[in-house]
């Protein structure tokens, strides 16, 4: 747990996500930056990632048990604990993202009279749901926005959905060109990846110098479009192709179809790595990133791949059109369409020489660098009460 050396009283900012992994991955460097002018506290459910975030960012941490899925009794307990925390800590700002953490913390901070309650909408879960569950999720989003004093959309697409579905009556802000944290263009730099590590990775996974590698990064679940991706890969009419799946297989919720699971296990050209804390080497041995997801807020992996010089194929999810603006760094395809995805994968391989890696990187760095994003985020906070 880090401590600040400053003796000046600073406004207290509690930054919240449901699980600690989100704080670790989504807000890297941000809390450290904000801690220069605020007393930043990171709050999430318990876990080793939360302790790591505290040490890396130099901020205090607080654990409050929270579950990602709807669980009435557990959620009421979490709400009670959050109210206790806010009454004890007396923050000036509570800022949350991820659905459950945002809902509970916006209600709790409203009850406690926290002056500034900020909800960043990073995706709308109801987008892919139907019936009663969709209605419940919409109601939860509206309640979260109702309790918030300020609402930020992660992308233009998310903002448009909020307005269209009448989720929020308040002004909906976007920081810079969107996203939640911007891209660390020094970390996500192909020139910083050790060539020896790339050779070792190719050897470990049996990737030859003539192989063309499509990479997917994310949870291996239906909602991420992995069923369509595996089926599209099987239809490809090209030799020496590999599909590299980087991410955990989640079988409890939203599991993949049985035939797809069988193909992943039996096809020698489909490679799996499980979860990886550092994906740069995996991007370094790949040619194209494919994101066939059904819904997103603003997929960070598109920025990460672009910064590493990879062109991308993405379904028309929120955030994709913010990254792929002219077709020179990637291609947009229809959701859930296996044939369209296969054709895009085949087209980009056949025309791979037309996608310049330097251009792909520059498109991301020029619009989404943390060097540009962080001053805009800090200004947003300062403008809340204009006295910092």
N, C-alpha and C positions, 0 to 999 in steps of 0.2 A: 504494500500500500504506500503510494508516494505522498510526499508532503511538499507544499509550496514554501519557498523561502520568504515570500512577501509578508510584511506585517501590516499592510494597508488593508482595511476592511473592503472586501469586494462583494458585489451582489452574488448570491448563491444560485447556481444553476444545477438542477438535477436532470441528468440525461438518462432516458429510460428506453430499454428494449425488453421484450418478453424473456428471451433467453440470452445468456452471456455471449454465445457465439456471434450473435448479431452485433453486439457492441465491439467485439474483437475484429470482425471482418468488415463491417459496414462503416465504422467510424474511426478507422485507424488514422492517427495523427491529429484528428479533429479536436479531441478532448484536450490534448496537450496544448494546442493552439488557443483554445478558448480559455484555458486555465491561466493564461497570461493576464486576463482582465476580469475573469469571474472565478469564484470559488466553485469549481466543478466537482460534482459528485456523480459517479456512474452507478446506476441501479438496474438490477435484473434478477432473475431467478438465480439460485446458487450454482456454482460450477467453477472449475479451474480456469476457464476463460475469463471470468470476472476478476479473479486474482491477477491474472496475467495483464489484463487491461489496466488495472490499478498501477502495476509496476511500470508498464511501458509508457503510459500516458502521464504518470505522476499525479494521479488523482485519488481521492478517497472513494471507497466503494461500499455499497449497501446491498445486502441480499434480501429479497422478498420472494418467497415461493410463488410461481405463476405457471399455469399450464397453457399451452398453445391452443388446445381444443376446448370447446365449450364444456364446462363442468360447473354447474350452478353452486354447489356447496364449496368447492375449492375456490371458485371465483369470488364468492362472498368473503371467504377467509382472506384472500389476497387483498381485496378492497379494504377490509378492516386494517390489515397490516400497513397498507399504503397510507391510509388516513393517519395512523399513529406516527409513521415516519415523517409525513409532511407537517404535522403539528409539532413534532420535536425539532425538525430541521429548519422550519420557517423559510423555505426558499423563496426567492424573488421570481424565478422562472422554473417551470417544469416543462421539459420538451421531450416528447415521446414519438417513437415510430415502432412499427410492427403492430398488428391489429389488437391482440389481447392486452399487451402492455399499455397501448395507447388508450383503449377503452377504460381500463381500470384506473390508470393514472389521471386521465382527464376528469373522471367522476370524482376521484379522491381529492384532486387539487381544487376542483370547483367547490366541494364541500368545505375544504379548509380555507377557502378564500385566497389562494395563491394568486398574486396580481397578474402574472402572465403565464398562460397555459397554451403551449404550442403543440399542435398535432401535425406531423409530417405524414402525409398519405403516400405510402410507398407502393401501393397496389390495392386493388379492390377485390376482395375474395369472392364477393357475390357474382363477379363477372362470369364465372364458369359453373355457377350453381343454378338449380331450378326449384320451383315449388316453395314449400314452407321454409326450407333452409335458406334459400335466396332472400325471402322476405325478412327472415330473422337477421341475416347478415347486413341487409340494407338498413334495418332499424338500428342495429348496433353502430353502423357508420354514422348515421344521423345523430345518434345520442353522443357519440364521441365528439363530433363537430359542434354540437350544441353546447357541450361543456367546455370546449376549448375557447380561448379568447382570440387565437390566431390559427389559421390553417395554411399549410404549405403543401402544394402538390409537387411530387417528384418529377413530373414531366407534363408536357402540354396535353398529352393524351389522357393522363389521369385527371387533370383539371377539367378537360372537356366532359369526361364521364361524370364528374362530381356535379357539374352544372346541368348536364342533360338529365341525370337521374334525380335532381333536386336533393342532393345529399346535404348540402350546406348553403345557408343563406348569407354567410359572411363572405367577405372578400377572400379569394383564394390566391395566395402568392406563389411565385416560382422564383427560386434563387438562381440567378445567372441563366444559364442555358438548361438548367435542370440537373437531376441527379441529387444524391444525398450527401456526397462527400468529395466529388471531383476525383481526378486521377493523379496519383503520385508519379509524375513523369520521369523521375529519377529511378524509382524502384521498378516501374514497368518499362524497362528499356532493354531491347534485345542485345544491345552492346554490353550489358552488365551480366549476361548469363555465361557461365564458364563453358567453353566448347567441350571440355573433357566430360562435364556432366551430361551434355547432350549426347555425346558418343556412348556414354555408359547407359543412358536411358534407351537409346536405340537398340543397344545390345540386349538389355534386360527384356524388352518387349518384342524383340525380333523384327524391328523396323529397318529395312534396308535402304540404301541410298536412292533406289529407284522407286520406292513406295511413295504414294501420294496419300497424305493423312488428313482425314476429316476428324475434327475433335469436337466433342460435346463436353461441357463442364457444368455440373449441377447435380441435383438429386435425381436418381434414376426412378422416376415415377411417371404415371400416365399424364399428369397435368403439365409436365415439362415437354411433352411431345415425343418421348423416347420410343413409344410404340411405332409412330410414323417414321421416325428416323431410322430405326433398324430395318423396317420394311422397305423404305426408300433405298437404303444402302444395298439390300439384296437385289434390287432391280437395276442397279447401275451396270451399264454396258461398257465398263472400262477395266483394264487390268491393273495389277499392282496397287490396289486401293486398300486402305486400312481405315477402320472406324475406331477411334480411341475414346472410350467413355470414362471420364474422370469425375467421380462422385460416388456417394454412398447409395447402395441399393436399399430402398425402404419398402419392406414387404407388408408392414402392418397397415399402413394407410396408403390408398391410391396406388396399389401395386400394379406392376406391368402385366400385360396379357401373357398367358402361359406359353403361347407359341413364340413370343418375343423373348421371354426368359430362356427358352430352349435354344433359340438362335444365338443369343449372347453367349451361352455356355458352350455351344458346339461349333460355331463358326470361327475358324482360325484367324480370320481377318478382322474379327471384332475383338478389341483388346479392352480390358477393364483394369482400373488401378485402385478403385475405392477412393475415399476422401483423401485429398492432398492439401496440406497447409500452405505449400508454395507451388503454384501451378506454372511458373514461368518456364521451366525446362520442358514441361509438357506442351506448352504453346510453341516453344522453340523447335520442337521436332515435328510440328504440324504445319499444314499448308492453309487450311480454311477452318474457321470455327462455324459450327452450325448450332443455332438456337431455335428449335421448333416448338417453343412453349405456347401454351394456350392463353396465359395471362402473365403480365409483368407490370411493375410500376415504372422502373427504369433499370434494365438489366446491366449490372456492373460488368458482367463478363464481356459485353460488347465493347466497352471502353478498354478493358484489360487486353483483349485480343487486338484491338486496333492499335493501342499504344505499343504492342509487341510486333506490329507490322503485318498482322494477318487481316485479309479481307474476311467478311462475315456473310453468312446467310441467316436471316431471321424471319420468323413469321411476323405478321403485322400486329405485334403487341405494342403496348404503350412504351415509349422510349426508343423503339427501333428507328422510327422516322426522324428522331432527333440526331441519330448517329449516321444513318445511311441516307444522306440528303441528295446525292447526285448519281448514285449507281456506280461510282468509280471506286468505292471501297467496300461494296457488298451488294446484296440482292435481297429484296423483300418477297416473301411468298405467303400464300393463303394458309391459314391455320387448318390443321387436321387433313391436309390434302397430300397424300402420299405421292401421287404422280407429279404434282407441281414441285414438291420438295426434291424428288429424284431428278427432275429436269433441271432444276437450279443447281444441284450438286454436279451434274454432268456438264452443264454449260460452263460453270466456273472452273472446272478442271480443264476443259478443252480450251478455255480462254484465259488461263491462269496468268499468262505473261502480260495481259492487259491490266492486271491489278498490281499497281506499284506499292511495295511495302512502305517506302518513305512517305508516300501520299496517305496511305492508310493511317500511319502513325500521326502525321501532321494534322489530319482531320480531327483526331481526338484531342491531341495536346493543345491545339489552338483554341478549342472551345470548352474543354472540360478540365483543364489543369487545376490542381489545388491552389496553385499560385494565384489564379484568378478567382476561384470559388471562395476561398477562405476570407478574403477582405469583404466580399459581398455578404457572406453569412454574418461576419462580425458587425457590419453596418446594419443588417437587419435587426440584430439584437439591440444595438445602440439606439436605433430609432424608436424602439419600444417606449423608452422613457427618457431618452435624450440627455442623460446626465452622467454617463459613464466616461 
